[in-house]
């Protein structure tokens, strides 16, 4: 079975070597990494190329011409993985907010589900203690109130960026229908997943604040994501709801 871990990057030169090394050190058979870099000015792309040479056949790099956005980075990365015969596709950040140590658990659980979500908001999930009250409230409100109120999403961590997908799940979604290009991409994927009836499991993770560098989640980015939730509802209004099977692994 082949697994591809898709990692979008923009200015992650200090994090990329360490996180890719930790992922490959897990020793998971058939696991490969795809780095999707948006022409990072800090040299992340060249570091990715160096890692490709260090780990031939295990690590791959996709270079895009400019900062084109998280959503399209994932769509292109997922498409590449499907074209290269991946059975499972994992999405995660490069900044250690998502610990590689959870990857074996995601792969163990995906045997019985279409999507496994590394969730901050199911029982056992935790946020970094360094988060301020304002940041915590915005994240909680977006997941517990806003997406549930506007979209009816049942997934507790609808903005989660740490997920494992079966190839069949991404094929059923149809990546060409996903148009969100910022962090709201995660919400759109969660919404469509539920509407088409994918079998979803949320499993708890500890979400660590990034170790190095600055977060790209600015207040304007969060505000834009909140507004675009209405676009998602309109865009997929004709998608027929199917049975929603959401389970929380306590």
Secondary structure by P-SEA (a helix, b strand, c coil): cbbbbbbbbccccccaaaaaaaaaaccccbbbbbbbbcccccaaaaaaaaaaaaccccbbbbbccccccaaaaaaaaaaaaaaacccbbbbbbccccccccaaaaaaaacccccbbbbccccccccccccccaaaaaaaaaaccccccccccccccccccccccccaaaaaaaccccccccccaaaaaaaaaaaaaccbbbbbbbbccccccccccccaaaaaaaaaaaaaaaaaaccccccbbbbbbcc
